[in-house]
């Protein structure tokens, strides 16, 4: 079988969420947007619900409606993008809680769905989503009269704990919300790790649940094994792959593995990337093509059947560094051609 295998360790996922929940001096929710960061919301969300998560966060109403069919009537499902035009039926029928971001969304929500739960997102300096201080000041009394379920904001630099932006946003959030009788939420994974001052009433663990930074103690969740299609001997002076970008300086043994940029193994990472064969680190050589990658397995004795790209030897963030990106992008780019196996949970 020339199909890579992506194994998702649901026990590790549950452990990561539980650890972050235990670090939270508040209720811990769970962020499962983008198909649970690419790992399959239909398997991930029930595992987190069984572990104790009762409040979930998604990006869009469509994601929320899908999640409701998976989880059933119990948990609260909050929608970061708020109440967009055309979302009325989805929000109503799936009993979603939109986090309204401006006056237009608030009016749309209270006029179309009076009495239906909603939350509020505030902009404390990230300039991405949410009401800015002046807009919030003008709308606060009206908004509070509708009894919002949650008030939240989002930290821009929580993966860098000493960044002054964190304290700035914390102070701004307090100035905008102190004294209000509404649950508050400011922190995702990075904010959880910065301590109780950032926790308020609800935290929103996300990337750390899936094994990514800044949660250094996270257990790996995604394990990717790629089969070898063919192994060949390459003489000194011969090249491998498109463009002759890698030329053997001495005789080498090259394995061609069954994955490529169509599977989320980004082409740009080729000069720095490695895989593992057992306990041996092996360099990727030549360009990463759509379906195939060359690996130097000269130092391996005997046949090589498969290699490890993600797992116990290198995390999603290690792989992301080679591509000049972040672990989030690696996880959400994993393609549809993998055979997926869910363990534990």
Order of alpha helices (4+ residues) and beta strands (2+ residues): beta-alpha-beta-beta-alpha-alpha-beta-alpha-beta-alpha-beta-alpha-beta-alpha-beta-alpha-beta-alpha-beta-beta-beta-beta-beta-beta-beta-beta-beta-alpha-alpha-beta
